[in-house]
Amino acid sequence: MKEPARLIRACAGQPVDRLPVWLMRQAGRYLPEYRKLRQGHDFLAMCERPELAVEVTLQPLRRFDLDAAIIFADILLLVRALGADLAYEEGAGPRISGLPAPQEISFPSAARVTEALSFVAETVRRVRAELATDKAVIGFAGAPFTVLSYLLEGGPSTDFAQTKALMNQDADTFSRLLSGLAEMTVAYLALQVRAGADVVQLFDSWVGALAPSDFSAFVAPVLTALISRLKALGVPVIYFAPQTAGYLDQVAATGPDVVSVDWRVSLAEVRRQGIRICQGNLDPAVLRDGPRSRIDHEVRRILAEWGGRTGLIFNLGHGVDRRTPVHHINWLIDAVHRGPR
Ligand code: 1CP
């Protein structure tokens, strides 16, 4: 039997010969070869056509010594299985329309989710077949709160006014929608795991907008149940929960194998909160800006704050900034491989 990939060993807290490293949003606009391909196709078409999605997924791995490929897709693809219209507008980000009032939203069966997103499974299958076994394939989905916020706001938001209004004024509907999305997420990630994903990550990019008490009352119960069902698929679960430094203990208590944190908290504090396996947490601005000495310094600081050889997956605290010079990523990976010295 082959030894599991470094990243998968790290997710289990097992010793590794060197720290695993990958970057959120490692496929995308900072890469000239991505921009070139993107000129001829819109973003959704790139996700839907496996030959294009596979190519974009593998682009960063051709350039850099990364430990994982993350499937080229988007957290919002799921909403199309709800019958919503999804469009990505140049500069403005995603737009969701065509949904009934929150109280009227009904959820599709697992079979319908699988059918609507079968192209993602095809991409996973092809990526897994093309990639060496020492590289992990990461499947992903949005976490229920973050996806619900896009549904209710219709696109990006800064204050989550519609989302909080529903939570405050109609808690039953709010909880029903979170649970419905969680159910769809199980079907979607099960599809990716069956197709060969070695690990899954839930992106909860906006959950930090909630008070600790609301995280605990509304999100934690749904998330805990979801994570336990994902673990039953037989792969590790990474939960990305930025801006939750004020309630990391509650985040950890939802049960993921790995908690992925942003740069607003030190890894020493993450450890103090009892988190033993963690992903993070360089500020993407440091990677973007450099210079090399600053990147080296920040990597060494992060490794020292974690203070151990196991249980860390090196990553950014959020996605790669599109203004990042490509060679900065080589500098970063070198620094991670050199280690704490
Ligand atoms: O070329 C383009 O115009 C498309 C830009 C783009 C890309 C490359 C979008 C639109 N999505 C993606 C791919 C993507 N999205 C991936 C796979 C690639 C990789 O990681 O290497 C992943 C994991 C995501 C996840 C995602 N989409 C998140 C969670 C992570 C995060 O950054 O917080 C979120 C919030 C989205 C929504 C979304 N999709 C696209 C944009 C521009 C946004 C953000 C909009 C906003 O600000 O609310």
Boltz pocket constraint, residues with backbone or C-beta under 6 A from the ligand:
constraints:
  - pocket:
      binder: B
      contacts: [[A, 23], [A, 24], [A, 25], [A, 26], [A, 27], [A, 28], [A, 29], [A, 38], [A, 43], [A, 70], [A, 71], [A, 72], [A, 73], [A, 74], [A, 75], [A, 76], [A, 88], [A, 93], [A, 94], [A, 140], [A, 155], [A, 156], [A, 157], [A, 203], [A, 205], [A, 318], [A, 319]]
      max_distance: 6.0
